[in-house]
């Protein structure tokens, strides 16, 4: 079975909701034991309890990974709790929409610490445990924003995700001979609570209409790509990112795309 993770232990940051929750649930269903690392304990507990109720195994650690000390604590706690660590997934992110000229040092530092610096810290803290297992997987939730497209008010976020892709490629080279692969997924528009807060139901439908596949993605769509990259079947893949966006980054212009689809409907 592709994606069999029985016997594996996975640490997932930002797993209390959204994409991280989807990853935790899909990985647990594939047999992995999950450490849910999240800043909001109530959300994380609900996810962990649901996984356990469904026959999986999950534990919760409330943790703010915008701090090196907290990242070290999360990795140590995971290894101490389960006796090993095989898969590290950095999914947590902050996304304050602020124009460049209004960015404070605090805004910039918070975004870079959670989104990017934490990736460095997670690699550093997890390496001894992955080496002990003779290899492992390090995975990142990147974004199409930054590496492929941009939006006003997101320069700090876009920079963090572009930097993340550079980290993925470099780390993949540094640890390839140790059978530690490093990869990522670049989500497009995914229907999460954060996405719902961006607009009304009508506005979300308008966004979906601009996506070639015709709908917003779901957290499970990202989780399934992550599951493949975490599996034995992806052992020869490293330093790569998979764009999962329903084709949203393909058209040069959504206006031209809409006109094309309307012309097809009239045929």
C-alpha positions, -999 to +999 in steps of 0.1 A: +000+000+000+014+034-010+017+056+021+020+029+047+035+046+078+030+018+103+057+020+130+066+056+121+065+086+144+056+120+129+059+154+145+035+179+128+036+216+137+005+237+133-016+206+135-045+220+155-065+231+125-064+236+087-038+219+066-018+207+097-049+190+110-055+173+076-019+161+076-022+147+112-054+129+103-042+114+071-008+103+086-026+087+116-049+068+092-018+056+074-005+041+107+019+068+120+019+079+156+014+116+157+027+144+179+004+173+174+024+205+180+002+236+182+000+270+199-037+266+207-042+237+231-080+234+227-077+230+189-049+204+192-067+184+219-098+182+197-078+168+168-058+144+190-090+131+208-107+126+174-077+106+160-076+084+191-114+079+190-109+067+154-084+041+164-052+061+158-025+073+181-018+109+188-005+131+215-007+169+220+021+193+229+012+230+232+042+249+219+051+281+201+077+272+175+086+308+170+113+301+196+144+279+192+140+266+228+104+256+221+114+238+189+140+219+209+115+210+235+090+198+209+115+174+192+128+161+226+092+155+239+083+136+207+113+113+209+109+108+246+071+101+243+073+076+214+109+064+216+118+075+181+113+101+154+110+094+117+091+123+101+093+160+108+067+182+092+069+220+095+035+233+087+028+261+112+028+296+097+016+331+104+001+352+077-005+388+087-015+409+057+005+441+060+019+464+033+057+467+032+058+503+044+037+494+075+057+463+085+071+467+120+103+449+131+081+427+153+058+417+124+087+408+103+106+389+130+075+370+140+068+359+104+103+349+097+107+331+130+076+309+128+076+304+090+113+301+082+137+301+112+117+273+128+125+251+098+162+255+105+157+248+142+136+217+135+162+203+112+190+209+137+170+194+166+157+163+147+189+152+130+203+131+159+170+112+161+167+107+123+203+095+121+196+070+149+169+055+127+192+054+097+172+080+078+140+099+077+118+125+062+117+163+067+087+179+050+076+216+047+043+232+039+056+259+016+032+280-006+026+291-042+028+326-027+064+337-030+079+309-051+053+313-079+029+342-074+025+371-050-002+393-035+000+428-021+005+429+017+023+395+018+059+404+011+071+391+044+051+358+040+062+354+004+099+360+014+096+334+042+082+307+018+107+315-009+134+312+017+119+279+028+122+265-007+159+274-007+163+257+026+145+225+013+170+223-017+201+229+004+192+206+032+183+179+007+219+181-006+235+181+028+217+150+041+210+129+011+239+105+018+223+099+052+190+087+037+173+118+050+151+133+023+138+169+024+108+180+004+078+203+004+043+210-009+032+243-022-005+247-016-027+271-036-061+282-023-071+256+003-104+258+022-095+263+058-108+285+086-082+311+077-094+311+041-130+315+051-120+346+071-108+362+038-143+366+024-180+357+022-193+325+007-200+344-025-165+358-026-150+323-020-171+310-049-157+337-071-122+327-061-130+291-069-143+301-103-108+314-112-092+280-105-090+257-135-103+227-116-132+249-105-131+245-067-110+253-037-087+226-024-091+208+009-066+201+036-067+165+026-054+174-009-022+187+007-020+159+032-021+132+005+008+148-013+027+150+020+018+113+027+034+103-006+066+123+001+068+107+036+064+071+023+090+046+013+077+050-023+092+085-024+127+074-011+144+086-043+128+121-042+146+149-024+150+186-027+116+190-045+083+208-040+050+197-053+025+224-063-010+214-053-032+243-065-059+230-088-040+246-117-045+282-102-009+293-111-011+281-147-031+308-165-014+341-174-047+359-167-079+347-150-099+370-173-086+351-204-092+318-186-128+327-178-134+338-214-120+305-227-142+284-204-173+304-214-165+299-251-163+261-245-197+262-227-213+278-258-200+251-281 
